[in-house]
Amino acid sequence: MDSIIVTGNGPLKGQIPIAGAKNACLTLMPATLLSDEPLTLTNAPRLSDIKTMSALLESLGAEVSQLQDGKVLVMSSHALSSHVADYDIVRKMRASILVLGPMLARDGHAVVSLPGGCAIGARPVDLHLRALEAMGAELELKEGYVHAKAPNGLKGGTVDFPLVSVGATENALMAATLAKGTTVLKNAAREPEIVDLADCLRRMGAQIEGDGTGTITIQGVDRLGGATHPVVADRIELGTYMLAPAICGGEVECLGGRINLVGAFCEKLDAAGIDVSETDKGIKVSRKNGRVKSVDVTTEPFPGFPTDLQAQMMALMCTADGTSVLEEKIFENRFMHAPELMRMGAHIDVHGGTATVTGVERLKGAPVMATDLRASVSLILAGLAAEGETIVNRVYHLDRGYESVEEKLGNVGARIERVSGQ
């Protein structure tokens, strides 16, 4: 199993290109199931999760081709051969549940395994199922699979989500595009990935209004066509690399980034004493004079502070001046990186969904273990600010969400290398 070795060596300088959003691409790919014409995605990230979704789509009979070194995906679902999303593939990634709505909407039936993914909490799919039931779907859970039917097609309805759910909003949005009549999604997620999906569906011929707000209205159409769509920049990768110069000093320009993708995050960086400015090419980040100031963080649905940047922000707070409180309100069990940071000398006290971090002058390099995708990169960031060598083990999680992390950080001056396991 691979490991990554990071040696703290001072300020960074240069440019880091930001890839297309993993979470957006994983949502856009199942949209090909809504049409028998090709869907082409440009600016696609080259990640293991994308390969997993490709394998899932191919198992259903879709054709998936990767062009331009994987940055362009061309998909066609003109001849689906199966409507069963098997456990052996679905268990690897929670986003696999997003094939349910499109298959059900297009052909009136689907069988999808309950999904797997990172060990950061239950993340149940009940909101997905309730949304589809509101559109007339008949659902049954048997032996770990969702058996869904809509013999006469889905019908427009009102879906009032009791909790904001990105995945459930995405599944319902795709399904509603082919439902008969009008569907209204209330308390819908407002993330940029939702807007990106709606933009893509409109290119395919869908009639959608209100994306980016809490109420989305979809007028069903008889069929959708093909389209070419660029994947939005990955706001989580963007925020992660913005933290690199914040943690160890220097100045880095994140190419392709936009402040409106990470507004709440930028406000916290400003409060911590980090300079953030938008350029013609992206976002430039540099640390102001002196030690970073401690700030409190509460994770919230967009446009609030993203849960997927909480672990990385904790790494920054480990060497901040003062005490910060990080409250996790999206997922339970998402402080598993805290004990690993403590191995590096961090002072962290975790009680339930709250972590209190008292900054230290300098972290110390140590062997640590990645427990999930965002935790793995938080340990790499901590290693940039640590004295000596940090060995991050079990980094297969990292490859699910960050492409070429060693190359991107190495190009701005970080001392980082990957070591193959035995």
C-alpha positions as CSV (number, residue, x, y, z in Angstrom):
1,M,0.0,0.0,0.0
2,D,1.4,3.4,-1.0
3,S,2.6,6.0,1.4
4,I,3.4,9.7,0.9
5,I,6.4,11.3,2.6
6,V,6.3,15.1,3.3
7,T,9.2,17.1,4.7
8,G,8.5,20.6,6.0
9,N,10.7,23.0,4.2
10,G,9.2,26.5,4.3
11,P,7.3,28.8,1.9
12,L,5.7,27.7,-1.3
13,K,5.5,29.7,-4.5
14,G,4.0,29.2,-8.0
15,Q,0.8,28.1,-9.6
16,I,-1.5,25.0,-9.0
17,P,-4.1,24.1,-11.7
18,I,-7.5,23.1,-10.2
19,A,-9.1,20.1,-11.7
20,G,-12.8,19.6,-12.5
21,A,-14.9,18.8,-9.5
22,K,-15.0,15.2,-8.5
23,N,-18.4,15.6,-6.9
24,A,-19.8,17.4,-9.9
25,C,-18.4,14.9,-12.4
26,L,-19.8,11.9,-10.4
27,T,-23.2,13.5,-10.6
28,L,-23.0,14.4,-14.3
29,M,-21.9,11.0,-15.5
30,P,-25.2,9.2,-14.5
31,A,-27.1,11.9,-16.5
32,T,-26.0,10.0,-19.6
33,L,-28.6,7.4,-18.6
34,L,-31.4,9.9,-19.3
35,S,-30.7,10.0,-23.0
36,D,-29.9,7.7,-25.9
37,E,-27.6,10.4,-27.4
38,P,-24.0,11.0,-26.4
39,L,-23.0,13.1,-23.4
40,T,-19.5,14.6,-23.4
41,L,-17.9,16.0,-20.3
42,T,-14.8,18.2,-20.6
43,N,-12.4,19.2,-17.7
44,A,-13.1,15.8,-16.1
45,P,-10.8,14.9,-13.1
46,R,-8.6,11.8,-13.4
47,L,-9.5,10.0,-10.2
48,S,-10.2,6.5,-9.1
49,D,-13.8,7.4,-8.3
50,I,-14.3,8.4,-11.9
51,K,-13.1,5.0,-13.0
52,T,-15.5,3.4,-10.6
53,M,-18.5,5.3,-12.0
54,S,-17.3,4.5,-15.5
55,A,-17.3,0.8,-14.6
56,L,-20.7,1.1,-13.1
57,L,-22.1,2.7,-16.2
58,E,-20.4,0.1,-18.4
59,S,-22.0,-2.7,-16.3
60,L,-25.4,-1.2,-17.3
61,G,-24.5,-1.3,-21.0
62,A,-23.4,2.3,-21.4
63,E,-20.3,3.1,-23.5
64,V,-17.6,5.3,-21.8
65,S,-14.5,6.6,-23.6
66,Q,-11.7,8.7,-22.1
67,L,-10.0,11.2,-24.4
68,Q,-7.2,13.7,-24.0
69,D,-5.5,11.7,-21.2
70,G,-8.8,11.2,-19.4
71,K,-9.8,14.9,-19.2
72,V,-12.7,14.3,-21.7
73,L,-15.4,11.7,-21.1
74,V,-17.6,10.6,-23.9
75,M,-20.6,8.5,-22.8
76,S,-23.5,6.9,-24.6
77,S,-26.4,5.0,-23.2
78,H,-28.2,4.2,-26.5
79,A,-28.4,0.5,-25.7
80,L,-28.6,-0.3,-22.0
81,S,-28.3,-4.1,-21.4
82,S,-29.0,-4.1,-17.6
83,H,-30.9,-2.1,-15.0
84,V,-29.2,-3.7,-12.0
85,A,-26.4,-1.7,-10.3
86,D,-24.5,-4.5,-8.6
87,Y,-23.2,-4.5,-5.0
88,D,-19.6,-5.3,-6.1
89,I,-19.3,-2.0,-7.8
90,V,-21.7,0.2,-5.8
91,R,-20.1,-0.7,-2.4
92,K,-17.0,1.1,-3.4
93,M,-18.6,4.6,-3.7
94,R,-21.7,6.2,-2.3
95,A,-22.3,8.3,-5.4
96,S,-23.3,5.1,-7.2
97,I,-26.9,5.6,-5.9
98,L,-27.2,8.4,-8.4
99,V,-27.9,6.0,-11.2
100,L,-31.3,5.1,-9.6
101,G,-33.2,8.2,-10.5
102,P,-32.1,8.4,-14.2
103,M,-32.7,4.7,-14.9
104,L,-36.1,4.8,-13.2
105,A,-37.1,8.0,-15.1
106,R,-36.0,6.7,-18.5
107,D,-37.1,3.1,-18.4
108,G,-39.5,2.8,-15.5
109,H,-37.5,0.3,-13.5
110,A,-34.1,-0.1,-11.7
111,V,-32.4,-2.3,-9.1
112,V,-29.6,-0.6,-7.2
113,S,-27.5,-1.9,-4.3
114,L,-27.3,0.3,-1.2
115,P,-24.0,2.1,-1.5
116,G,-20.7,2.1,0.4
117,G,-17.9,4.7,0.6
118,C,-15.8,6.5,3.3
119,A,-16.3,5.6,6.9
120,I,-17.5,9.1,7.9
121,G,-21.0,8.3,9.1
122,A,-24.2,6.7,8.0
123,R,-25.3,9.0,5.1
124,P,-28.5,7.1,4.6
125,V,-30.3,7.1,1.2
126,D,-33.8,7.5,2.7
127,L,-34.1,11.1,1.4
128,H,-33.4,9.8,-2.2
129,L,-36.1,7.2,-1.9
130,R,-38.7,9.6,-0.4
131,A,-38.1,12.0,-3.2
132,L,-38.7,9.3,-5.8
133,E,-41.8,8.1,-4.0
134,A,-43.2,11.6,-4.2
135,M,-43.0,11.2,-8.0
136,G,-44.9,8.0,-7.9
137,A,-42.1,5.4,-7.7
138,E,-42.9,2.0,-6.1
139,L,-39.9,1.0,-3.9
140,E,-39.0,-2.1,-2.1
141,L,-35.8,-2.9,-0.1
142,K,-34.7,-6.6,-0.5
143,E,-31.4,-8.2,0.4
144,G,-29.5,-4.9,0.4
145,Y,-31.0,-3.7,-2.9
146,V,-33.5,-1.0,-3.8
147,H,-36.0,-2.4,-6.2
148,A,-37.8,0.6,-7.9
149,K,-40.6,0.6,-10.4
150,A,-42.7,3.2,-12.2
151,P,-44.6,1.2,-14.8
152,N,-46.4,4.3,-16.2
153,G,-43.5,6.6,-15.8
154,L,-42.8,9.1,-13.0
155,K,-45.2,11.9,-12.3
156,G,-44.5,15.5,-11.2
157,G,-44.9,16.1,-7.5
158,T,-43.7,18.2,-4.6
159,V,-40.6,17.0,-2.7
160,D,-40.1,18.8,0.6
161,F,-36.7,17.6,1.9
162,P,-36.7,17.5,5.8
163,L,-32.9,18.0,5.6
164,V,-30.8,19.5,3.0
165,S,-29.2,16.7,1.0
166,V,-26.9,17.2,-2.1
167,G,-27.2,13.6,-3.3
168,A,-31.0,13.4,-2.9
169,T,-31.4,16.8,-4.6
170,E,-29.3,15.5,-7.5
171,N,-31.2,12.2,-7.8
172,A,-34.5,13.9,-7.7
173,L,-33.5,16.6,-10.1
174,M,-32.4,14.1,-12.8
175,A,-35.5,11.9,-12.3
176,A,-37.8,14.9,-12.6
177,T,-36.5,15.9,-16.0
178,L,-38.5,13.1,-17.6
179,A,-41.4,13.0,-15.2
180,K,-44.9,13.9,-16.5
181,G,-45.8,17.4,-15.3
182,T,-44.1,19.7,-12.9
183,T,-41.9,18.8,-10.0
184,V,-41.0,21.2,-7.2
185,L,-38.0,20.5,-4.9
186,K,-38.2,22.4,-1.6
187,N,-35.3,22.8,0.8
188,A,-33.1,21.7,-2.1
189,A,-29.3,21.8,-1.9
190,R,-27.7,24.9,-3.3
191,E,-24.2,23.7,-4.0
192,P,-22.3,24.7,-7.1
193,E,-22.4,21.1,-8.2
194,I,-26.3,21.3,-8.2
195,V,-26.1,24.3,-10.5
196,D,-23.5,22.6,-12.7
197,L,-25.8,19.6,-13.0
198,A,-28.8,21.8,-13.9
199,D,-26.7,23.6,-16.5
200,C,-25.8,20.3,-18.1
201,L,-29.4,19.0,-18.0
202,R,-30.6,22.2,-19.7
203,R,-28.0,21.7,-22.4
204,M,-29.7,18.2,-22.9
205,G,-33.1,19.9,-23.2
206,A,-34.4,19.9,-19.6
207,Q,-36.6,22.7,-18.3
208,I,-35.3,23.7,-14.9
209,E,-35.6,26.9,-12.9
210,G,-34.4,28.0,-9.4
211,D,-31.2,25.9,-9.2
212,G,-28.8,27.6,-6.7
213,T,-31.8,28.5,-4.5
214,G,-33.8,26.4,-2.0
215,T,-36.6,25.8,-4.4
216,I,-36.1,24.1,-7.8
217,T,-38.9,23.8,-10.3
218,I,-38.6,21.2,-13.1
219,Q,-41.1,20.9,-16.0
220,G,-40.8,17.3,-17.3
221,V,-40.1,16.8,-21.0
222,D,-40.6,13.7,-23.2
223,R,-37.0,13.1,-24.0
224,L,-33.5,14.5,-23.5
225,G,-30.8,14.8,-26.1
226,G,-27.0,14.8,-26.2
227,A,-24.7,17.6,-25.0
228,T,-21.2,18.8,-24.3
229,H,-20.6,20.2,-20.9
230,P,-17.5,21.5,-19.0
231,V,-17.2,20.2,-15.4
232,V,-17.1,23.1,-12.9
233,A,-13.8,23.6,-11.0
234,D,-13.4,21.5,-7.8
235,R,-14.1,23.8,-4.9
236,I,-12.8,21.3,-2.4
237,E,-9.5,20.8,-4.2
238,L,-9.4,24.6,-4.6
239,G,-9.8,25.2,-0.9
240,T,-7.3,22.5,0.0
241,Y,-4.5,24.0,-2.2
242,M,-5.4,27.5,-0.9
243,L,-4.5,26.2,2.5
244,A,-1.0,25.1,1.5
245,P,0.6,28.6,1.5
246,A,-1.6,29.5,4.5
247,I,0.0,26.7,6.5
248,C,3.6,27.0,5.5
249,G,3.9,30.5,4.0
250,G,4.5,31.8,0.5
251,E,2.2,32.7,-2.3
252,V,0.3,30.3,-4.6
253,E,-2.1,31.1,-7.4
254,C,-4.8,28.4,-7.9
255,L,-5.6,28.4,-11.6
256,G,-9.3,28.1,-12.5
257,G,-10.6,29.0,-9.0
258,R,-13.3,31.4,-8.3
259,I,-14.1,33.0,-4.9
260,N,-17.8,32.5,-5.3
261,L,-17.2,28.8,-5.1
262,V,-15.6,29.1,-1.6
263,G,-17.0,32.3,-0.2
264,A,-17.5,31.2,3.4
265,F,-14.1,29.5,3.4
266,C,-12.4,32.7,2.2
267,E,-14.1,34.7,5.0
268,K,-12.4,32.4,7.5
269,L,-9.1,32.7,5.8
270,D,-9.3,36.4,5.9
271,A,-10.1,36.3,9.6
272,A,-7.1,34.1,10.2
273,G,-4.8,36.6,8.5
274,I,-4.5,35.1,5.0
275,D,-4.6,37.3,1.9
276,V,-7.0,36.0,-0.8
277,S,-7.5,37.8,-4.1
278,E,-9.1,36.9,-7.4
279,T,-6.9,37.2,-10.5
280,D,-7.5,36.9,-14.2
281,K,-6.5,33.2,-14.0
282,G,-7.8,32.2,-10.6
283,I,-7.2,32.9,-6.9
284,K,-4.0,34.1,-5.3
285,V,-3.3,33.2,-1.7
286,S,-0.5,34.4,0.6
287,R,0.0,34.5,4.3
288,K,0.2,37.9,6.0
289,N,3.0,38.7,8.3
290,G,3.2,36.7,11.5
291,R,1.4,33.7,12.8
292,V,-2.0,32.6,11.6
293,K,-4.8,33.6,14.0
294,S,-7.3,31.1,15.4
295,V,-10.8,31.2,14.1
296,D,-14.0,29.2,14.9
297,V,-15.6,27.1,12.2
298,T,-19.0,25.5,11.9
299,T,-19.7,23.3,8.9
300,E,-23.0,24.0,7.1
301,P,-24.6,23.2,3.7
302,F,-23.6,25.6,0.9
303,P,-23.1,28.6,1.0
304,G,-21.8,27.8,4.5
305,F,-18.4,26.4,5.4
306,P,-18.0,23.0,3.6
307,T,-17.7,19.9,5.6
308,D,-15.2,18.6,3.1
309,L,-12.7,21.4,4.1
310,Q,-13.1,20.9,7.9
311,A,-10.2,18.4,8.2
312,Q,-7.8,20.7,6.2
313,M,-8.9,23.7,8.2
314,M,-8.1,21.8,11.4
315,A,-4.6,21.3,10.1
316,L,-4.2,25.1,9.7
317,M,-5.6,25.7,13.2
318,C,-3.1,23.3,14.8
319,T,-0.4,26.0,14.5
320,A,-2.6,29.1,14.8
321,D,-2.2,31.6,17.6
322,G,-4.9,30.9,20.1
323,T,-7.7,28.4,20.5
324,S,-10.3,27.5,17.8
325,V,-13.5,25.5,18.0
326,L,-14.5,23.4,15.0
327,E,-18.1,22.2,15.0
328,E,-19.1,19.4,12.5
329,K,-22.8,19.6,11.8
330,I,-23.0,17.6,8.5
331,F,-21.5,14.2,9.2
332,E,-20.9,12.4,12.4
333,N,-17.6,10.6,13.0
334,R,-15.7,13.1,11.0
335,F,-12.8,13.9,13.4
336,M,-10.9,10.7,12.8
337,H,-7.9,12.8,11.6
338,A,-7.6,14.5,15.1
339,P,-5.7,11.6,16.8
340,E,-3.3,11.5,13.8
341,L,-2.7,15.2,14.0
342,M,-2.1,14.8,17.8
343,R,0.7,12.3,16.9
344,M,2.3,15.3,15.3
345,G,2.1,17.3,18.4
346,A,-1.2,19.1,17.9
347,H,-3.4,19.9,20.9
348,I,-6.9,18.8,20.1
349,D,-9.8,17.9,22.4
350,V,-12.8,16.2,20.7
351,H,-16.2,15.9,22.3
352,G,-19.0,14.6,20.0
353,G,-19.3,16.9,17.1
354,T,-17.0,19.6,18.4
355,A,-13.2,19.8,18.3
356,T,-11.3,22.4,20.3
357,V,-7.8,23.1,18.9
358,T,-5.1,25.0,20.8
359,G,-2.4,26.1,18.4
360,V,1.2,25.1,18.9
361,E,4.3,26.9,17.6
362,R,5.3,24.0,15.3
363,L,4.2,20.4,14.5
364,K,6.6,17.5,14.5
365,G,6.8,15.0,11.7
366,A,5.5,11.5,12.5
367,P,4.1,8.4,10.9
368,V,0.3,8.9,10.5
369,M,-2.5,7.0,8.9
370,A,-5.2,8.3,6.6
371,T,-8.7,7.4,7.6
372,D,-10.7,8.9,4.8
373,L,-10.3,11.1,1.7
374,R,-10.2,14.6,3.3
375,A,-8.3,13.4,6.4
376,S,-5.5,12.1,4.2
377,V,-4.9,15.5,2.6
378,S,-5.2,17.2,5.9
379,L,-2.2,15.2,7.1
380,I,-0.2,16.1,4.0
381,L,-0.9,19.8,4.7
382,A,0.1,19.4,8.3
383,G,3.3,17.7,7.1
384,L,4.1,20.9,5.1
385,A,4.2,22.8,8.4
386,A,5.9,20.2,10.5
387,E,9.5,19.9,11.5
388,G,11.1,16.8,10.0
389,E,9.5,14.0,8.0
390,T,5.8,13.0,8.0
391,I,4.9,9.6,6.6
392,V,1.2,9.4,5.6
393,N,0.2,5.8,5.3
394,R,-2.9,4.3,3.5
395,V,-3.2,7.0,1.0
396,Y,-5.4,5.0,-1.4
397,H,-8.2,7.3,0.0
398,L,-6.3,10.3,-1.4
399,D,-6.5,9.0,-5.0
400,R,-10.3,9.0,-4.8
401,G,-10.4,12.8,-4.7
402,Y,-7.0,14.4,-5.7
403,E,-5.2,13.9,-8.9
404,S,-1.4,14.3,-9.0
405,V,-1.2,15.8,-5.5
406,E,2.6,15.1,-5.3
407,E,3.2,16.8,-8.6
408,K,1.0,19.8,-7.9
409,L,2.5,20.5,-4.5
410,G,6.0,19.6,-5.7
411,N,5.8,22.2,-8.5
412,V,5.3,25.0,-6.0
413,G,8.3,23.9,-3.8
414,A,6.9,21.3,-1.4
415,R,9.2,18.3,-0.6
416,I,6.8,15.5,-1.2
417,E,7.1,12.0,-2.7
418,R,5.1,8.9,-3.0
419,V,6.6,5.5,-1.9
420,S,5.1,2.3,-3.3
421,G,4.1,-0.3,-0.7
422,Q,5.3,-3.8,-0.6
